[in-house]
Amino acid sequence: MSQKNGAVTSHVRFALQPEGIRAQRIATGEADLILGCDMLAAGAVDAIAKARPGRTQVIVNTHEQPPGQFAIYPDWNFPTEDIRTLLTDAVEGRVEFVDATALAKALMGDAIAANLFMLGLAFQRGAVPLSADSLSKAIELNGVAVRMNQAAFNWGRHAALDMVAVKRVANPGVTAVSHLPRTFNSLVRYRVDYLKKYQDAAYARRYEDFVHRVRDVERAAGLGESLAMAVATNLFKLMAYKDEYEVARLFIAPEFRAALGVAFEGKLKLQFNLAPPLWSKRNTQGHLVKKCFGPSTMFLMGLLAKLKFLRGSALDIFGRTEERRIERELIVEYCTVIEVVLVRLDAHSCAVGLQLAQLPEQIRGFGHVKAASVERARAAQRELLVELNNPTSSSH
């Protein structure tokens, strides 16, 4: 089953003789196995309807592959827990969840191997009534990435016998990490360190002083720190906007090279699809058109990253574009609005202030996409400020 270009649910039936198959589709409650290579398709009504407690076994790939509607509805969240609960209840616990995509990428270097990994896992669980030799021969006759697919199938079989050992091979040297609950102090500390790298210590201190002031005022009013947490997250987003200097810094960071080394083998040749705002052409809609730049661009990235001290100054040639000007304005606007909230902080203003503090979450993308989201966020901000100044208003 795959969701990538529209949900596809395949009904696969087995019989000793062709005459034993009297219908192409599996009837309601008659599935012996739901092999969910895509979590969303596995949790869809079409698949769930075929399950029956005591009969159906479910094996699901937990990789979160977002569907096409995510591009239209960016606030959409992957319903992982809902699907887990739905499938578990449908077969009364006869379900196995495995991140086959992550394991396939680590073991085989290609996410597409997850499908054969899942088949091998199901086979070893006794859920596929064929022989290993016949399945291996089918992969060979198919003639596509034969060695990889056969290896992926066998890794799935190994995983059914000893998942811990397979994970150890897939992720050598990786130690378990305990994720503690996120606190205000830990959140701010990480962002302060980031902003020091982004610009400098003074820029980071400006952020730190403001968010601590919000927390102190909120605590003094006996309202907890939900507003402070929202401000700490969203002010950081506005202050760490990705301009040319930041993109260059991220490209030359050791972490980027390390990630390339994990994802690819052999000698790499980098190419960059960029639309420098100062000299790129525009299409008929007035949007910048990207061009392909070669490996020498990395040298320019190194130079550009060192010039981050020019950000926002009179010598910042990139900062003269409308997009950069708006990004700097948003920081000032945001702090001004939060100051208005703090002046009269009570239960009502804190509730409205929390919505105001979270508005930058709606600002996404680059260029014309970002400009449109900024206008929507500013329209919502105007409505919320009316409500803040008029507690009896029910306009929002």
C-alpha positions as a Python dict, from the first residue, in 0.01 Angstrom:
ca = {
    (1, 'M'): (0, 0, 0),
    (2, 'S'): (134, 342, -90),
    (3, 'Q'): (9, 696, -38),
    (4, 'K'): (271, 886, -237),
    (5, 'N'): (72, 953, -555),
    (6, 'G'): (-274, 879, -426),
    (7, 'A'): (-364, 593, -193),
    (8, 'V'): (-318, 248, -348),
    (9, 'T'): (-447, -56, -163),
    (10, 'S'): (-359, -386, -331),
    (11, 'H'): (-569, -696, -260),
    (12, 'V'): (-343, -1003, -280),
    (13, 'R'): (-501, -1348, -265),
    (14, 'F'): (-337, -1692, -260),
    (15, 'A'): (-479, -2031, -360),
    (16, 'L'): (-339, -2367, -461),
    (17, 'Q'): (-541, -2356, -783),
    (18, 'P'): (-681, -2059, -980),
    (19, 'E'): (-1029, -2194, -922),
    (20, 'G'): (-982, -2131, -551),
    (21, 'I'): (-1002, -1752, -606),
    (22, 'R'): (-1361, -1653, -671),
    (23, 'A'): (-1329, -1279, -611),
    (24, 'Q'): (-1057, -1026, -688),
    (25, 'R'): (-1107, -821, -374),
    (26, 'I'): (-1085, -933, -14),
    (27, 'A'): (-1421, -920, 161),
    (28, 'T'): (-1494, -725, 480),
    (29, 'G'): (-1321, -883, 779),
    (30, 'E'): (-1150, -1150, 566),
    (31, 'A'): (-789, -1028, 552),
    (32, 'D'): (-523, -1253, 703),
    (33, 'L'): (-255, -983, 678),
    (34, 'I'): (-252, -605, 641),
    (35, 'L'): (99, -514, 530),
    (36, 'G'): (109, -138, 571),
    (37, 'C'): (411, -3, 387),
    (38, 'D'): (247, 339, 423),
    (39, 'M'): (95, 424, 760),
    (40, 'L'): (-182, 651, 630),
    (41, 'A'): (-304, 393, 378),
    (42, 'A'): (-291, 119, 642),
    (43, 'G'): (-512, 325, 872),
    (44, 'A'): (-764, 415, 601),
    (45, 'V'): (-1120, 283, 606),
    (46, 'D'): (-1050, 69, 298),
    (47, 'A'): (-788, -131, 487),
    (48, 'I'): (-938, -131, 836),
    (49, 'A'): (-1265, -273, 702),
    (50, 'K'): (-1082, -591, 600),
    (51, 'A'): (-954, -660, 952),
    (52, 'R'): (-1110, -899, 1202),
    (53, 'P'): (-992, -969, 1558),
    (54, 'G'): (-853, -1319, 1593),
    (55, 'R'): (-783, -1351, 1221),
    (56, 'T'): (-600, -1047, 1085),
    (57, 'Q'): (-235, -975, 1154),
    (58, 'V'): (-109, -619, 1095),
    (59, 'I'): (249, -511, 1024),
    (60, 'V'): (296, -137, 970),
    (61, 'N'): (582, 88, 864),
    (62, 'T'): (577, 383, 1107),
    (63, 'H'): (762, 621, 874),
    (64, 'E'): (561, 942, 849),
    (65, 'Q'): (528, 1009, 475),
    (66, 'P'): (325, 1331, 444),
    (67, 'P'): (55, 1330, 175),
    (68, 'G'): (4, 1593, -92),
    (69, 'Q'): (-247, 1793, 111),
    (70, 'F'): (34, 1890, 351),
    (71, 'A'): (150, 2142, 88),
    (72, 'I'): (-195, 2304, 96),
    (73, 'Y'): (-259, 2275, 471),
    (74, 'P'): (82, 2334, 638),
    (75, 'D'): (-70, 2310, 988),
    (76, 'W'): (-174, 1949, 924),
    (77, 'N'): (-20, 1705, 1171),
    (78, 'F'): (53, 1341, 1098),
    (79, 'P'): (-204, 1136, 1300),
    (80, 'T'): (45, 875, 1420),
    (81, 'E'): (-113, 800, 1757),
    (82, 'D'): (-464, 792, 1612),
    (83, 'I'): (-360, 536, 1350),
    (84, 'R'): (-176, 327, 1608),
    (85, 'T'): (-484, 317, 1829),
    (86, 'L'): (-718, 244, 1538),
    (87, 'L'): (-513, -49, 1411),
    (88, 'T'): (-448, -190, 1756),
    (89, 'D'): (-818, -185, 1841),
    (90, 'A'): (-918, -331, 1504),
    (91, 'V'): (-719, -651, 1558),
    (92, 'E'): (-710, -653, 1940),
    (93, 'G'): (-337, -608, 1965),
    (94, 'R'): (-217, -833, 1680),
    (95, 'V'): (-17, -549, 1530),
    (96, 'E'): (355, -478, 1490),
    (97, 'F'): (499, -133, 1427),
    (98, 'V'): (846, -91, 1275),
    (99, 'D'): (1023, 204, 1113),
    (100, 'A'): (1112, 5, 803),
    (101, 'T'): (1206, 315, 603),
    (102, 'A'): (1473, 424, 850),
    (103, 'L'): (1616, 72, 872),
    (104, 'A'): (1612, 27, 494),
    (105, 'K'): (1790, 358, 438),
    (106, 'A'): (2054, 272, 698),
    (107, 'L'): (2107, -85, 575),
    (108, 'M'): (2059, -49, 200),
    (109, 'G'): (2105, 323, 138),
    (110, 'D'): (1763, 353, -28),
    (111, 'A'): (1422, 411, 129),
    (112, 'I'): (1249, 212, -148),
    (113, 'A'): (1400, -104, 4),
    (114, 'A'): (1151, -65, 291),
    (115, 'N'): (884, -247, 90),
    (116, 'L'): (1088, -566, 52),
    (117, 'F'): (1208, -532, 411),
    (118, 'M'): (843, -534, 521),
    (119, 'L'): (771, -839, 303),
    (120, 'G'): (1064, -1026, 457),
    (121, 'L'): (942, -940, 805),
    (122, 'A'): (590, -1060, 726),
    (123, 'F'): (722, -1377, 564),
    (124, 'Q'): (932, -1467, 867),
    (125, 'R'): (630, -1408, 1088),
    (126, 'G'): (452, -1681, 892),
    (127, 'A'): (202, -1439, 735),
    (128, 'V'): (295, -1501, 368),
    (129, 'P'): (211, -1858, 249),
    (130, 'L'): (497, -1892, -2),
    (131, 'S'): (850, -2028, 11),
    (132, 'A'): (1156, -1810, 51),
    (133, 'D'): (1300, -1954, -270),
    (134, 'S'): (991, -1864, -473),
    (135, 'L'): (991, -1506, -341),
    (136, 'S'): (1362, -1470, -413),
    (137, 'K'): (1305, -1605, -766),
    (138, 'A'): (1019, -1357, -818),
    (139, 'I'): (1252, -1070, -724),
    (140, 'E'): (1509, -1204, -970),
    (141, 'L'): (1254, -1237, -1252),
    (142, 'N'): (1132, -883, -1189),
    (143, 'G'): (1482, -767, -1287),
    (144, 'V'): (1487, -441, -1090),
    (145, 'A'): (1758, -382, -828),
    (146, 'V'): (1769, -759, -773),
    (147, 'R'): (2058, -774, -524),
    (148, 'M'): (1928, -485, -317),
    (149, 'N'): (1573, -621, -304),
    (150, 'Q'): (1685, -971, -213),
    (151, 'A'): (1909, -830, 59),
    (152, 'A'): (1626, -610, 190),
    (153, 'F'): (1396, -914, 201),
    (154, 'N'): (1655, -1107, 403),
    (155, 'W'): (1714, -814, 639),
    (156, 'G'): (1339, -814, 706),
    (157, 'R'): (1358, -1182, 793),
    (158, 'H'): (1647, -1115, 1031),
    (159, 'A'): (1450, -833, 1192),
    (160, 'A'): (1165, -1073, 1268),
    (161, 'L'): (1410, -1294, 1458),
    (162, 'D'): (1625, -1029, 1630),
    (163, 'M'): (1519, -667, 1579),
    (164, 'V'): (1772, -540, 1831),
    (165, 'A'): (2062, -697, 1638),
    (166, 'V'): (1938, -550, 1309),
    (167, 'K'): (1907, -204, 1463),
    (168, 'R'): (2259, -240, 1601),
    (169, 'V'): (2393, -308, 1252),
    (170, 'A'): (2186, -27, 1101),
    (171, 'N'): (2297, 226, 1363),
    (172, 'P'): (2641, 126, 1490),
    (173, 'G'): (2765, 323, 1786),
    (174, 'V'): (2432, 497, 1845),
    (175, 'T'): (2350, 513, 2213),
    (176, 'A'): (2009, 554, 2364),
    (177, 'V'): (1917, 914, 2443),
    (178, 'S'): (1672, 1009, 2713),
    (179, 'H'): (1455, 1301, 2607),
    (180, 'L'): (1360, 1499, 2915),
    (181, 'P'): (1052, 1723, 2915),
    (182, 'R'): (1126, 2059, 2752),
    (183, 'T'): (1153, 2339, 3005),
    (184, 'F'): (1166, 2714, 2957),
    (185, 'N'): (1531, 2731, 3063),
    (186, 'S'): (1644, 2448, 2833),
    (187, 'L'): (1451, 2595, 2542),
    (188, 'V'): (1601, 2942, 2591),
    (189, 'R'): (1952, 2810, 2652),
    (190, 'Y'): (1956, 2623, 2318),
    (191, 'R'): (1825, 2925, 2128),
    (192, 'V'): (2071, 3164, 2290),
    (193, 'D'): (2358, 2940, 2182),
    (194, 'Y'): (2215, 2925, 1831),
    (195, 'L'): (2176, 3302, 1801),
    (196, 'K'): (2537, 3352, 1909),
    (197, 'K'): (2642, 3143, 1607),
    (198, 'Y'): (2381, 3311, 1390),
    (199, 'Q'): (2500, 3665, 1469),
    (200, 'D'): (2685, 3739, 1794),
    (201, 'A'): (2655, 3746, 2174),
    (202, 'A'): (2482, 4086, 2180),
    (203, 'Y'): (2210, 3964, 1944),
    (204, 'A'): (2158, 3654, 2159),
    (205, 'R'): (2145, 3863, 2477),
    (206, 'R'): (1876, 4083, 2326),
    (207, 'Y'): (1663, 3772, 2276),
    (208, 'E'): (1743, 3630, 2620),
    (209, 'D'): (1664, 3952, 2807),
    (210, 'F'): (1327, 3991, 2637),
    (211, 'V'): (1200, 3637, 2693),
    (212, 'H'): (1312, 3640, 3056),
    (213, 'R'): (1123, 3966, 3107),
    (214, 'V'): (808, 3805, 2967),
    (215, 'R'): (847, 3510, 3203),
    (216, 'D'): (904, 3733, 3506),
    (217, 'V'): (593, 3942, 3435),
    (218, 'E'): (381, 3632, 3369),
    (219, 'R'): (495, 3465, 3690),
    (220, 'A'): (433, 3781, 3891),
    (221, 'A'): (74, 3777, 3764),
    (222, 'G'): (38, 3415, 3877),
    (223, 'L'): (-26, 3289, 3523),
    (224, 'G'): (248, 3026, 3483),
    (225, 'E'): (479, 3050, 3183),
    (226, 'S'): (280, 2944, 2875),
    (227, 'L'): (312, 3293, 2724),
    (228, 'A'): (685, 3298, 2792),
    (229, 'M'): (728, 2959, 2625),
    (230, 'A'): (540, 3080, 2315),
    (231, 'V'): (745, 3401, 2299),
    (232, 'A'): (1071, 3209, 2343),
    (233, 'T'): (982, 2986, 2048),
    (234, 'N'): (840, 3246, 1812),
    (235, 'L'): (1072, 3539, 1878),
    (236, 'F'): (1359, 3303, 1804),
    (237, 'K'): (1196, 3207, 1475),
    (238, 'L'): (1172, 3573, 1374),
    (239, 'M'): (1524, 3661, 1486),
    (240, 'A'): (1686, 3361, 1316),
    (241, 'Y'): (1538, 3431, 972),
    (242, 'K'): (1728, 3252, 697),
    (243, 'D'): (1902, 3517, 494),
    (244, 'E'): (2201, 3470, 264),
    (245, 'Y'): (2452, 3476, 549),
    (246, 'E'): (2269, 3209, 748),
    (247, 'V'): (2222, 2978, 451),
    (248, 'A'): (2595, 3006, 381),
    (249, 'R'): (2679, 2934, 746),
    (250, 'L'): (2464, 2620, 746),
    (251, 'F'): (2621, 2492, 424),
    (252, 'I'): (2978, 2520, 554),
    (253, 'A'): (2888, 2375, 897),
    (254, 'P'): (3058, 2040, 974),
    (255, 'E'): (2715, 1890, 1039),
    (256, 'F'): (2620, 1938, 673),
    (257, 'R'): (2927, 1754, 548),
    (258, 'A'): (2869, 1479, 803),
    (259, 'A'): (2509, 1439, 687),
    (260, 'L'): (2626, 1407, 324),
    (261, 'G'): (2875, 1140, 429),
    (262, 'V'): (2600, 938, 596),
    (263, 'A'): (2358, 970, 304),
    (264, 'F'): (2598, 914, 10),
    (265, 'E'): (2908, 715, -78),
    (266, 'G'): (3199, 799, -305),
    (267, 'K'): (3310, 1135, -440),
    (268, 'L'): (3037, 1395, -422),
    (269, 'K'): (2964, 1678, -664),
    (270, 'L'): (2747, 1950, -518),
    (271, 'Q'): (2517, 2171, -722),
    (272, 'F'): (2308, 2457, -585),
    (273, 'N'): (1973, 2578, -717),
    (274, 'L'): (1961, 2943, -613),
    (275, 'A'): (1786, 3267, -701),
    (276, 'P'): (2012, 3551, -579),
    (277, 'P'): (1769, 3842, -539),
    (278, 'L'): (2011, 4106, -664),
    (279, 'W'): (2060, 3967, -1014),
    (280, 'S'): (1818, 3678, -1078),
    (281, 'K'): (1559, 3701, -1353),
    (282, 'R'): (1186, 3700, -1280),
    (283, 'N'): (911, 3501, -1445),
    (284, 'T'): (584, 3637, -1581),
    (285, 'Q'): (436, 3641, -1229),
    (286, 'G'): (728, 3852, -1106),
    (287, 'H'): (880, 3568, -901),
    (288, 'L'): (1254, 3504, -895),
    (289, 'V'): (1375, 3218, -1116),
    (290, 'K'): (1635, 2978, -977),
    (291, 'K'): (1954, 2884, -1162),
    (292, 'C'): (2195, 2597, -1111),
    (293, 'F'): (2540, 2682, -971),
    (294, 'G'): (2835, 2442, -956),
    (295, 'P'): (3063, 2313, -676),
    (296, 'S'): (3266, 2637, -664),
    (297, 'T'): (2964, 2791, -493),
    (298, 'M'): (3080, 2628, -171),
    (299, 'F'): (3388, 2853, -169),
    (300, 'L'): (3161, 3157, -200),
    (301, 'M'): (2949, 3022, 84),
    (302, 'G'): (3255, 3022, 307),
    (303, 'L'): (3324, 3386, 227),
    (304, 'L'): (2963, 3488, 270),
    (305, 'A'): (2933, 3318, 609),
    (306, 'K'): (3220, 3529, 740),
    (307, 'L'): (3036, 3847, 642),
    (308, 'K'): (2741, 3787, 875),
    (309, 'F'): (2856, 4084, 1087),
    (310, 'L'): (2722, 4304, 804),
    (311, 'R'): (2367, 4178, 863),
    (312, 'G'): (2129, 4472, 905),
    (313, 'S'): (2400, 4735, 863),
    (314, 'A'): (2432, 5001, 595),
    (315, 'L'): (2682, 4777, 414),
    (316, 'D'): (2443, 4482, 400),
    (317, 'I'): (2356, 4470, 29),
    (318, 'F'): (2125, 4173, 80),
    (319, 'G'): (1943, 4355, 357),
    (320, 'R'): (1813, 4614, 112),
    (321, 'T'): (1561, 4378, -45),
    (322, 'E'): (1198, 4408, 59),
    (323, 'E'): (1196, 4057, 207),
    (324, 'R'): (1487, 4131, 441),
    (325, 'R'): (1336, 4467, 537),
    (326, 'I'): (1007, 4298, 630),
    (327, 'E'): (1192, 4032, 832),
    (328, 'R'): (1359, 4301, 1044),
    (329, 'E'): (1028, 4485, 1083),
    (330, 'L'): (858, 4169, 1206),
    (331, 'I'): (1100, 4140, 1498),
    (332, 'V'): (1027, 4496, 1612),
    (333, 'E'): (651, 4456, 1558),
    (334, 'Y'): (645, 4133, 1756),
    (335, 'C'): (827, 4276, 2057),
    (336, 'T'): (603, 4584, 2052),
    (337, 'V'): (286, 4372, 2051),
    (338, 'I'): (411, 4154, 2337),
    (339, 'E'): (495, 4468, 2536),
    (340, 'V'): (132, 4581, 2491),
    (341, 'V'): (17, 4246, 2629),
    (342, 'L'): (249, 4268, 2930),
    (343, 'V'): (125, 4613, 3032),
    (344, 'R'): (-220, 4478, 3121),
    (345, 'L'): (-146, 4113, 3185),
    (346, 'D'): (-441, 3926, 3332),
    (347, 'A'): (-627, 3605, 3245),
    (348, 'H'): (-799, 3760, 2940),
    (349, 'S'): (-499, 3945, 2799),
    (350, 'C'): (-279, 3641, 2857),
    (351, 'A'): (-516, 3421, 2655),
    (352, 'V'): (-527, 3669, 2367),
    (353, 'G'): (-156, 3737, 2409),
    (354, 'L'): (-82, 3368, 2368),
    (355, 'Q'): (-257, 3374, 2030),
    (356, 'L'): (-61, 3684, 1934),
    (357, 'A'): (263, 3524, 2048),
    (358, 'Q'): (199, 3218, 1830),
    (359, 'L'): (124, 3410, 1508),
    (360, 'P'): (478, 3372, 1365),
    (361, 'E'): (403, 3000, 1334),
    (362, 'Q'): (188, 3099, 1037),
    (363, 'I'): (480, 3268, 859),
    (364, 'R'): (644, 3016, 627),
    (365, 'G'): (842, 2986, 308),
    (366, 'F'): (1053, 3232, 115),
    (367, 'G'): (995, 3508, -138),
    (368, 'H'): (636, 3559, -251),
    (369, 'V'): (518, 3261, -46),
    (370, 'K'): (651, 3419, 272),
    (371, 'A'): (514, 3762, 180),
    (372, 'A'): (162, 3617, 148),
    (373, 'S'): (188, 3441, 486),
    (374, 'V'): (312, 3763, 649),
    (375, 'E'): (4, 3948, 526),
    (376, 'R'): (-225, 3677, 666),
    (377, 'A'): (-45, 3685, 1002),
    (378, 'R'): (-66, 4065, 1018),
    (379, 'A'): (-441, 4054, 942),
    (380, 'A'): (-492, 3805, 1225),
    (381, 'Q'): (-279, 4027, 1451),
    (382, 'R'): (-502, 4328, 1384),
    (383, 'E'): (-811, 4128, 1482),
    (384, 'L'): (-651, 4000, 1801),
    (385, 'L'): (-537, 4349, 1903),
    (386, 'V'): (-898, 4467, 1872),
    (387, 'E'): (-1004, 4183, 2101),
    (388, 'L'): (-722, 4263, 2343),
    (389, 'N'): (-835, 4624, 2371),
    (390, 'N'): (-1202, 4531, 2391),
    (391, 'P'): (-1251, 4230, 2622),
    (392, 'T'): (-1627, 4221, 2548),
    (393, 'S'): (-1564, 4180, 2173),
    (394, 'S'): (-1651, 3840, 2027),
    (395, 'S'): (-1529, 3920, 1678),
    (396, 'H'): (-1250, 3659, 1692),
}
